[in-house]
Each structure stands twice: as structure tokens, then as C-alpha cells.
Amino acid sequence: MRHLSAHLLGTVAFFSALALVPARAAGTDDARLKAEAKAVSIVRDSYGVAHVKGHTDADAVFGMVYAQAEDDFNRVETNYGTMLGLTAEHDGPDAIWRDLRSQMFFDHDALKSAYAASPPYLKKIMTGWADGLNYFLATHPNVKPKYITHYEPWMALSFTEGSIGGDFEHAGLSQLEAFYAKHSVAMTDEEKGLAYVEPIGSNGVAISAKISQSGHALLWINPHTSFYFRSELGVASDEGLDVYGAATWGQPFIYQGFNRHLGWMHTSTTTDCVDEFAETITNNDGKYTYTYGNQQLPVKEKDITIQYRDTSGNMAKKTFTTYYTLHGPIVREADGKWIALSIMNRPIKALEQSFGRTKANTMAEYMKTARLQANSSNDTLYADDKGNIALLLPQFVPLRDNQFDYTRPVDGSNPATAWKGMTPLDKIPHVVNPASGWVFNSNDTPQNSAGLNTFDMSKFPYYMDAVGETSRGRHMAQVLAGSKGMTPQKLIADAFDPYQPAFAKMVPALVKDYDVLPSDSALKSKLAEPIAALRDWDYKWGADSVANSLAVFWGDALHDIATVPMHADGVRKGHLNVGAHYIDIDYLTDSTSAQDKLQALSNAVDKLTADFGTWKTPWGNINRYQRLSDDVMPQFDDNAASQPVPFGSAQWGSIASFTKSGSVFPFGTVHEKTKKWYGIGGNSIIAAVEFGPRVKAWAATVGGESSDPKSPHFTDQANAYISGKLLPVFFYPDEYNAHAERMYHPGE
């Protein structure tokens, strides 16, 4: 693979932390970390990718997080500051509600207890993780962390899965603030479902040995996330760890990748694994109870104090009394009911599963880790060196009564709505070695994942698929149908197929409406040339395509017109996992009027002309890649250098995805005053892997491995990322040693 980035935690200089403990303990700790660093070697290859080797797994994790901190400490600390709810100490009052939400779900005392109860081997992993980050700070005194002065092993349990958004983020911040601050807060358009939310979440494809040219299984790894979301690296130990792939910044495991025998790719699932429960509350002289069946149960209360930097720069704090029922924390109020949010809360098992899969060497061993049932947000594409392939849905799927609509808050007072344990793995849709020889997922239904009607989803509870089929999923199924003699290069080409099936459905309807316009209509003459450009278009993206520019601006304009009616009709598609929101293409095509479609095209022509001087602007002049700094929330400049990108939004069915600035994105919206559209998400790491006797892989990342603008590895992979001409992965020691740029121990 190449690499990604994330956005999570902080740390303060290690030596300042040592000053808080007795001198003898500080000296002992310092000597211990130096000895641990000597047991770790790091080789940086010609792309800047770190290949870490440790004697033990814990040593390897020490080096793994140390190398990640070298590449992008900003994102490492932002990640864990966010997950632990410590960002307001630096970021100020605006971060209070984000921190409160995190601490409601990731109680620090509970995490410490979970660490104490963890298996000994897992404690060693977490200790190695904390040691690696602390040693980085000790040896880089110029790094000034924002959030955390010293890492403790238990902190690793706050972020154990690694997907694009934690389940706890389904608690909207505006209504959390309204409830606990006891004042009215307007919901955002995104929370109300009125905002365009760019679909992210990834593509994964597995090709079996029987349809590959070499007779070896293939795997396509293509997460769609915010840019620079993960780090790429290889990690090995003398205890059997030998894995390569992408790690969400700061995490002690490879999130998606491969070892010598097998590989896996996670995509955001359409399975609903998060629920809201409407609680009936009674106030008994300030003591709250809630109804559950014929019982009145006490509402659990917990005081949480949030430290924050006030507007004058001084430290201040606020204490909130938070509330919990058996269904989870109370996150808002609606229609006179308190709403509790139920999510997966299995930090020990989740870390065991995430780390354990990296050491699995067979399908049986991989499935053994899956039986921990601590993956709630991901579908998984799997391939191995025995030629096997598979699609697995999340293993953490609560078993519910299918008569209730869990897409909305259910009645928490009715015991029949409660989770009834976990769905057995054999009752969850899954595909193993299908007759087609291929299987995929693009954040949509598994129904056609290995060919038409792989599953009859009507035989499963509806919560096994909350989205249905999407344009990107239909496109992927079309591309893979009838595949034979598949090679890694053909797999890469398929993943960059430029066809956009949404426009293939929408544009003919627009042309038909134009053709019946009266000749004296003002739109008839204004739109004659734009319609001619679209009439002859093949619905494929390309940097030189004027029709693609026109279609994208028209699609956005039509969605703006149709948003409120779509919401009122209840047809906006989405599900509780962050990032999987989709425009209903059928609605835009069939339920909008001719006037809506034609007015949207007129609006698109006007906007293109206003922003670029003419509507006849090639797509590559608009859609650009630019990286100027290491900021988590990037800034862009039309006057600075940038590169054209031919592919665009996954919303229109493009398999390759490129999300523009200004889009509502699950991790924040980058609002820009620029005219050009600069990427902030979509394809983030792309890799093709072949599982022969010797694993071969090709990959590219958006930009490069380093976040330092002065580094040669800041944007050295941008051309490969944009063109799809992937770079060779150096997995084996003889490969990365032959392409070594630097060899060292941590601290050197």
C-alpha cells in the first residue's frame, strides 16, 4: 500500500512529564525506553515508507507508533485528543461539546479498568504503544503537543477499530449541547438530512485464483476517507508479526493491508449496528427514573468535568451531570423523550480483533479473530495465498425484533425493542469462494456482491442493509461481470473505469425534457449548446471533458432544488454509519419536474460562467489536487500550484472518488473562497495485491508519506495517485533494503 492520514490525539514533551515524577523513577524510565528503542530498527524506503522490525510484538508496536509520529505527529495527537475528549484544553470553548461526547462514551476510569482486565500480551502491546509515543516526545523536544503530556497504556483502548468515524459520532453535537446546556440549539442542515453529504467509505474487491491469469488470488484496497487519514508502513517482529498496510494515525495495528499469506480490505457497511432508544423519564424531586416494562429504573448519573482554554487564554472548567440508561448515554431530547444511544463498547475485544487479524495466516485463523464480534462498522473483503476469497459483514450485529423500525428511535420502555445479544455469524450475510470468482463491496447492499442476486436480502432482517444498491455498486458489478484472466493491472484499470452510471440515467431524461420545450422558450436558446454537449457525451469523466463539468454542476444544482422535497418524501438514503449518505438517483431522474431539470442546467451554466469565464471549461481546470501544508483542515489557493484530477464524486457512480472542498464531510467541512475545486477526500490509499508464493503489491497514496512540506515525500506520490499508475510496494527485507533511503533506531 501507500499511505493515508487521520485526525486524532496529543502529547506534551516527555521530559516535562518526567519532571512530575521522582528523579529515580524518571531515570529508570528513561533508561528503559532507550533500551527498548535499541531493540527496534526502522528502514525508510525510497518513498519514505517505514519498515519497522522489533524483537517482540510490543517492540514492533513501539517502533510503529514512533515512525507514525515522525511522519505526522499532528494527526496522531489530534486522533487521541479527540477520542479521549481532551481537545478543549487547547482548542477552546467550541470544543467542549465534542469532548463531552467523547468522555460520555469513552469513560477514562472504565478504560483504565479495561486495561487492568486485559490479557497480558495485550497489556504489552499497549505499553509498547505508549512507550513509543513517549520516546518520540522525549527525543523531539521541539515538538509541542497540544493535548497530552504523557501517554498511558490504557489510552490505546479509546481507539481500537480504526474506521473513518466512530459510532459515537452519531450523537449530534447541536442537540447534545441543547440537552446538557439546557438551551435551544438549532440543528445543522446535515443533522436534519438537508445537506449534501459526500459519500465515502471505500471499494474493495477480491478475485479468486480460478479467474486470475496467474492462478493466485488478488485483492483491491481502496478506502474513501478524508485525505491523509492513515499512515502506510510495514511492521514485523520475531514473534510472527509481518504485515504491511495502512494504520490510522497513532494506532498500534495495521487497519487494512496484507501479510505473507492473506489480506483484508474494510469498507463502511450498510448494516445498521447503532440504535437510539426513546426513554420515558420521571422526575422524582430531582431524582430521575425511566420506564422499562413494568419497572421504574434509576437513571444513572455521572459528573464529567471538561477542562478548556477560555477566550482570554486561561484554563477553565465546566462540570456536567450526564445521564445513562441500560441502553446507553442520553444524547438528546425529542418529542418529550430522552434519547439514549446504543453502540458497540468492547474495547478489549476490539483491540484483540484488530491486532489479531494482522497475525492470521489462514482463513480459519482470520475467522477465529472475527468470532470476537468486535467489528461494528466494516464489511471486509478477504483474499489469501490458498486462492480463497470472501466478503464478511460486521460481526457485531445486535439481534433485534425485526417488527420495529430501528432507523428511528424505538420505544425504550418496551423490553421487546432491546438488543437480544449478538446475531450468530452464520446468520449474517457472507460470501466465501463464489462461483463468479469475484466479490466486491462499495458501501452498498451485499445483494449483488458476487453477481446478480447473490443474496435474497428479503430473507434477512432489514437492518442487515440500510441503503440498498448505489450507482457505484452497480458500476462495480458491471465492470466485474464475466471477468476472466484477471491481473493486478486489469484490476487497477477496472477501479479507474471512467463511466458514471448515474449520469447515464439522468442526462437522457434531461435531454428529453429539453426536446419538448416550446421553441419560444427562453431556455430553448440558452441551453441549446449545453444540451448538444451532453447529448453526445459517453458519460465518462476525463480531465479534458467539458460535458463532465457541465453534468457535475447540473447534478449538484438539481440536488439543491430537490433536497427539501426529497427529505419531505422520506427518500433520502443513508444509514447510521458515518459517511454513507447517498442521493437517490431515481428520485432526481423520475420525481423532479422538467422545469426543475432545465432550471438546474441553466443554474449550472450560470455558475460555470461566473466562476471560470465560460461554461465550456474542461473538468481538469476545475477539479484539482493541491497540498500546501500539514493542517488537518486544509486551506487552498487558486494562485498556488495544483494538478488536474480526472475523476470526481462517487455520488455519480465513479468507482474512483475525489471529494471537493466545500462538501459536507463527516469530519468537518472545508469551506473555501476558491473557484477551483480542491480535493479533501475520496480515494486515499489505493493498492492491488497478488497472493502468490511471494506476495506482490502496487500502491499509491494521495500526496506522500510525510506531512512535512519540506520533505521530498510530501507529494512524491501525487502523480501515481492521480493517474492510477501505481508504485511497487517493497514488502520483503531484500526489497526495502535494496531501496533503503535511511536505516536507524528510534531516537537516532
N, C-alpha and C positions, 0 to 999 in steps of 0.2 A: 504493500500500500504506500500511499504518500502521507498526507497529514491533514489534520483539522485543528480547530481551536474551540475553546469553550469560554465560559464566563462564570467563575465561582469564588474563592477564599483568600485570606490574607495572613500575614505573619510579621512580627517585628524582629529586629536584629537579635540573633541568638545570644550574643554576648551580653546584651542588655537584659535578656531573660536570665542568664546565668547570674547576673548581679543580684537577683532576687532570692537566690538560694545560697546556703553556706559555701564558703570557698572550697572546702574539701570536696563537697558534692559536685560543685562546678568543675573542678579539676578532674575528678573521676569521670564525669560525663563527657568532658572534652576529650579525654584520652580514649574513652570507649568509642566515640564517634570516629576519631581518627583511625583507630584500628579497624572499624567496620568499613571505612572508606577504602582502606588498603586491600580489602577482600573483594573489591568491585573494580572492574575495568570497563571503560567506555571507548568504543571506536566510532568516530564520526565519519560517515562515508562522503562521497563527492556531492551528495545532495544535502549534507548536513544532518542526515538521519542518524540517531544514536542507536548503536548496538551494544546493549548492556549485558555483562556477564558477571554473575556472583557465585560464590561457593554454595550458599544456601538460597532458597526461595526468598527469604527475608532480605538477604544481601542484594539479590537482584531487584527487589522492590525498592530498597534504599537507593540504588543507582538509577532505577527507572524514574522515580519522582524527582531526584536530583537533576537528571537530564531534562525533564519537562520544565523544571523551574529555570534552568539555564535558558531554555528556548522562549518561555513566555510566563514568567512568574506572575505577571499582572492577571492573567486568566486563571492561573492556579489559585491565587488567593481570592479572586473575585468569586470563584465557584464555591469555595468552602465558607467564605464570609456570608454568601447568600444562603447556603444550606443550613448553616448554624445560626442565622439571624443576628449577625454582628455588624452589618454594613452601616447602620445609622451612626455608629461611633465615629465614622469618618465622613459619611455622605450627608448627614444632617437629617432634619425632621421629615423630609419627604420619604425617607427610607424606613420610618418607624413601622408602618403597617406591613411592609414586606418582611421585616424582621419578626414582628409579632406572629405573622402567619407561619413562618419557618419554625419558630420556637414552640408554637402550639402542636405542630406535627413531629418535630424532632426535639423532644424534651431532653435537655442536656443530662439531667440526672438519670433518665431512662437509658440514654446511650452509654453512660458510664457503667450502669448495671449490666447492660447487654455485653459490654466489653469484658466485664468480670466473669460473665457466664459463657464466654466464647471458648471454643476448643483451643487447646494450647498452640496448635500450629497456626490458627488464625490470629491469635494474640501476637505471635512472632511476626506475621505479615504486617499487622497494624503497627507494631513497634518499629519495624524496618521502615515503614511509610513515614511515620513521624520523625524518625532519626534522619532520613534523607532530606526532608524539608528543613529541619532544624540545622543540619550541617550546611545546607546551601546558604542559609542566612548567616551562619557563623563565618563562612568563608567569603561572603559577599557583603561586607559592611556598608557598601554604598547603596544597596537595595533597601529602600524604606517601605516596609509593608504598611498597609492601611488598616488592617483589621485584627490580626492575631499576632501576639508577640512570641508565642511559643506553641508548637503543635503537640498535642497529646494523642496517644494511640486511639482512644475512644472516638476521636473526631472523624476517623475514617468511616465509621458506621453511619454517618449522616448522609453519605452519598455513595450508594452501593450498587446502583443499577446502570447508570450512565447514559440513559436515553435523552432525547432532546428537551424534554421538560418533565419535571417531577409531577406525580399525580396530585400532590398537594397544591399545585398551581391552578387547579380547577376551582379553588376558592377565590372568587373575585375580590380584588383589594378594595374597590369602592364600597361594596356592601359589608365587607369585614370592618372597615372604618366606620361606616354608618352604625353598625351594631354596637361596637365597643366604645366608640366616642360619643354615642347617643346623640348624633345629629344627622341630618339628611345629607346624603352624598349622591349626586347624580351618577347613574350607571353610564359607563362608556358605551359608545356605539358597538364596540367589539363584544362587550358583555351582553348587549341586547340583541346581538346577531345581525346588526345593521351594517357592519363594516366588512369590506372585502378583506378576508384573511387569506394570505397566500398559502396554498397547500404545500406542506413539507412532509418529510417522513421517510423517503428513500425508495430505491428499487433494489431488489435482489433477485438473482437468477441462479439456479443450479442446473447443470447439464450432466446427464448420466454418461457413463462410459460407452453405452451402446450406441449413442448418436454422435459421439465426438470422433473426430478424424484420428486422433491418437489412441483411442481406446481408454482414455483417462477422464475422470470427472472434472468438470470446470465449475468455477464459482464467480459470479459477478457481484462486486461490492460497490454500492453506490448510494450512500446516505445523502439525504437532502436535509441540511441543517443551516443554521446561521454560519456565516463564513468563519474560518479559523477556530472551529469548535473543538477540534481534537488534535492531539499530537500523534505523529507516526514514529514508531520505534520498534526495535526487536529486543526481546528480553529472554535471557537464558540463565540456567543455574545447573549445578552438579546434582540437583535433586530432581531432575527430569523436566524442568520448565524450559521450553524452547519455542517461543511464539513471536509472531510478527503481526503488526496491525496498528489500529488506531485506539488511543486511550483518551477518554475525555479528560481534559487538563487536570492533573493532580491525582487522578485515580490510580490505585495500586494494581490494576489489571488491564489487559487489552480488551477493549469493549467489542470490537469486531475485527476479525482477521483470520489467521491460519497458523497451524504448526506443521510439523513434517508429515502429518497423517490426515488432517482434516481441517476444514474451515467453516466459518459461520458468518452470516450477514443478518443484522437486525433491521427490520422495518417497523415503523409505527403501526400498531394494529388497529383494526376496526372493531375488535372485540371490546365491549363495554365492561371495564373492570372497576369502575368507580361509581359510587351511588350517593344520592342525597336523600335524607330522611327528614320529613316534616314532623317536628316534635310538638306535642300538646303540653304546654307548660302551665303550672300552677304556682303562684307566688304565695307562700305561707309566711307572712311577716318577714319578708326578706330572704327566706329560705325557699329555694326552687325545687320543685319535683316535676317529673314528667310521667305521662301515662304510658304504660306498656301492658297491653291486655287488661286485666282487672286489677293491676297493681299501680301504685304510685311510688316511683323510684326516685331517690335523691339525685339531683343534678350535681355532678362532681365539679368542684371549683378549684382553680389553681391560679395563684398570683404570678404573673410574669412581668419582670421589670426590664424595660428596654433602655439601654444607655444610648444617648445620641448627642451629637455636637449641635448646639443651638446656633442661631443666626449670628451671634456675636463671637462664635468660635469656642465657647466654653462648653465643658461637658455637663450634661443634664440627664435626667431620667424620668421615665413615666412608668407607673405600675398599673397593669390591667388585671382585673379579675376575669379569667377566662372560664368557659363552661364546656362540659363534656357529658355525653350520654353514652350508653353502650354502643351507639352507632358511630361515635367519634366526636371530634370537636365541633362546637357550634360556630358556624362561619358567617351566618347572615340571618335575617328575618324576612319572611314573605307571607303575606295573607294571614297575619296574626300568629304564625307558627315560627318556631326557631328551627333553623335548618342545620342538621349535622351532616358532615361529610365523611364517608367511609372509604378508606383507601387501604392498599397493602401496607402493612407495617411489620416487616420481617427482616430487620437489618442484618442479623447474624446469618440467616439462611440466604439472604440476597447476596451478601458478600461471598459466602461459601460457593454459591452457584456461579457468580460472575468470575471468581478466581478459578474455581474447579474446572470449568469448561475449557479454560486455556490449556490444561494439562491432560485433557481427554485425548486418547489415541485411537479409539474405535467408536462406532455408533453406540454400542452398548454403554461405554463409559460416558459418552456425552448424555445419553438418556438418563443415566444414573444421576447426573447433576440436575437434569430437568425435573426429576422427581422431588426435588426440594421445593418445587412450586413457589418460587420467589421471583418470577418474572411476570410483571403485570401489564407491561406496555408494548411488548415487542412480538411480532411474528419473526420467525427465524428461517432463513434459507441455509441448508446444510449440504456439504459435499465431502467425500473422503477418498482416500487412495485405494479403497476396495471397489470404487465405482459407484457407491451409493449416493443418492440424493434424497432430500426431504424438505418439506415445509412443515414447520411446527408453529402452532398458535401459542399465545401466552399460556403458561402453566398455572398461573394464579388467576383462576376464573371463578368467582363466587357462584355457588349454586343457589338459584333463586326460583321462586314460583313464577312461571312464565306468564301468568294471567295479569301481572302488574306491569305498568309502563315505567321502567327504570330510567328512561331518558328524561323524566321529570321527577321532582321529589315525590317519594312514596310516603304513605302514612306510617310514621314511625311508631304510632301507638298500636298498630296491628302486628302481632307477632308473625303473622303469615308473610309479611314483607321482609323479614330478617334473612340475612345470609344463612344458609344451611350447610356450612362447611365449604369445601372446595370441590369443583367438578372433577371427577376422575379423569386422568389423562386420556384414557381410551374413549371418553365421551366428548372430547374436544376435536373438531375437525383437524385432520393432519394427513399429509401425503408422504408416502415412502415408496421410492422407486416406481413412479407411474409409468404406464405403458407408452406414453408420449415421449419419454426420455428427457423431459424438461419440466420444471416447475418454477413459478415466479411469484412475487408479491410486490405490488406497487401501492400499498396502503389502501387496498380495497377488499372486496369480498374474496374469500377463498374459493368461491363457487366455480370459477373457470381457471383456477391457478395452474392446472396441468392439462388444459384442453377444455373444450366446451362441456359444461355440466360435470365437472369433476366431483362436485357435491350437489345434492339437492338440499339447499340451505333451509327449506321449509321444514325439514325433519329435525332441525336443531332449534334451540331457543333463540328468539330474535336477537338477544343481546350478544350472540356469537358474531354478529355482523351489524354494525350500526350505520353503515354508509352505503353498501351496495357497490355496483360497478362504477368506475370512473373512466374518464376519457383516457387517462394514462394507462389504466389497466387494460382497457380494450385494445389500445395500441400495442402494448407489450404482448398480449395474446396473439394478435395478428402477426407480429414480427416473428414470434417463435413457432407458429403453426407449421408443421411439416419439416421442422429442422432436421438436417442430417449432415454428417461430415463437419460438425461444428468445431471451430478452432478458437483459441483465445482472441485472435484478431477479428474473426467474424462476430464473436460475442461483443467485443468493443464497438464494432461498426453498428450492430443492432441497437446498442444502448445510445447511439448518437443518430438514430434514424430521424430525419427531419420532419416527417409527416405529422400533422396536427389534426386528429380526427374531430375535435370539437368544431373547428372552422369548416371542415368538410361537411358537417351537418348544418351549421349556422349560416354560412355565406350563401349557399343556394337559395335559402329562404329569403334572405335579404335581396338578392338579385331578382327573384320572382316578384317580390313586393314592388321593387323599382319598376319592373317592366310594365306593370299595370297602372303606374302613375299617369294621370292626365298630362297631356303634352304641354298644357299651360301652367303646370305646377312649377313653383319657383325651385323646388328641389330637383325637378327633372333635369334642368340645365346645369345646376350647381354640381350635381352628383354624377353627371354623365361620364367624365373621365375616371373618377374613383371606382365607379361600378365596372367600367371596362377593365380596369386593372385587376379587380377582384374576380370578374367573370372568367378570365383566362388563367387564373392562378392555380397552382397544383397543391396548395395548402401546406407547403413546406417552408420551414424557416431557412434563412440564409442571410449573411451579413450584407449582401447587395440587394436584398429584396425590398422593394417599395411596397408591394402588396402586403408583406408581413407586417410592416409598420402600420399600414392602414387598418388591417384586420385587428391587430392588438389594441390600437387606440379605439377602434369601434367597439370591440368586445368589452373593454373597460367602461366606455361611455354607456353602452346598453345595460351593463350591470348596474351602473349608478342609477339609471332610470327605473330599473326593475327591482331594486333592493327592497323597498318598502312593500310593494305588492307580493314579492316572493315570501317575505317574512310573514305577512298577514295570512298568506295561503298555507304557511307551515311547510314549505317545500325546501327550505334551505337545508342542505345536507351538512352534517358534521357529527362528531362524537366526542366523548369526554376526554379522549387523549389529546394532549396539546398538539396543535399543528395540523390536524387532519380535518380541515374545513374545505368544502368543495361547492362551487357554483353548480346549480342544476342546469346543465346544457339543454336538456329537453324543455325546461321552462323558458329559458331565454329564446329558444327557437320557436316553440309552439304556443306559448302563452303571452308573448308580447305582441303588440299590435304592429301593423305595417308602419304606422306613424312613429311608433317607438323606435323601430329598427332604423328607419330612414333619418329620423331626427338625430339618433345616436351617431350615424355616419356623418351627418352634417357637423355635429359637435366635434367629432374626431378630426375632420378636415380642418376645422377652425383652430383646434388646439395644435395640431401639427404645424400649421402655417404660422401661428403665433409664436411657437417655441423654436421652430427651425427655419422659418422663412418660406417654406413650401411644404405641402403635404407629400410631395414626391421625394421624401427623404429616405434613403436606404436604412434598413434596420440597424446595420452596424454603426451608423453615425449616431444612433440614439442609444443603443444597448452596449454598455461599456464596462470593462474591468479596470478598477483603479485601487491601488493600495498606497496610502500616504503615511500612515502611522500605525502604531500598535494599539490604538484606542479600541476598547470593547465596543463602544458605539461610534462607528467611524464617521469622518467628515469627508466631503468630496469637493472637487474644484474643477470647473469646466476649463480652466486655463492651464491645468496641470496635465501631464502626460497620462494617457489611458489607452486601452486596447479594445477593438471591436469584438463583441461576443455574438456568435450567430444564433445560439439557442436562447429560448426565453422561458416564460412561465409554464410550469407543469399544469396549470389550470386548463390549458387548451389541448392537453394530451401529449405534449412533448415529453419523451422519456427523460432526456437530459433537461435539467431545470436550472434557471437563473432568475433569482428574485430581485426586483429592482428596489432601490431606495424609495422611501415613501409608502411602501406596502406596510400594512399592519402585519407584524410578525410576532410570533408567540413570545419572543424575548424582548420586545420593545420595538418601537417604530423609529426608523431613521428618517426624519423629515428634512428635506433638502430644498434649497432655493435654486439648485442647478436645473438646467433644462434637460441635459442628458440623463439617462437612467443608469445608475451605477449599481452593481450587484452587491447585495448584502447577505444572500443565502441561496440555497438550491444545491446543485452538485457541490460537494465539499471535499470529498475524497473519492477517487474512482480507481478500481483495481480489478484486474482479471487474474485468476489463479488457476493453474493446472496441476492436478494431483497425480503426477507420475512417480516413478521410483525416486526421482529428485524433483522437488516442488519448483515450479517456475511461476513467476508473477511479474506483472507490469502494472504501474500505477502512476497517478499524478494527484496533486492536491491543488486547491485554489491558492495561488501565491507560492509560498515556500515554508520550510520548517521553522524558520526563525521569525520572531516578531520584531527584531531589531532592524529598523530601516537601513542601518549602515552595513548589515550583514549581506554577503553575496547570496544567502539563502532566504532573503525576504520575498523575492518574486521570481526566483530562478525556475519555478515550475509552471508559471502562468501560461506560457505558450503551449505546453503539453496539456494542461487543463482545458484550455480553450479549444484546441484543435482535436483533442481525443487521441493524439499520438503519444501514448503512454510510455513511461520510462521504465527501464528494467529495475526490479527490486533485487537488492543484494541481501539474500536471506542467510546463506551459509557462510561460515567464517572465511573460507577461501575466497568468497565473492567480496565480502565487505573489506577484508584485509587487503585485497588487491586494489580496491578503490578507496583506501583509507585516506582521509584528509587530516585526521588527528587521532592519537591514541593517548589515553590518560586515565588516572584515577580521580574520583571526585575530590575536589579541593585543590587539585593541581592547576 
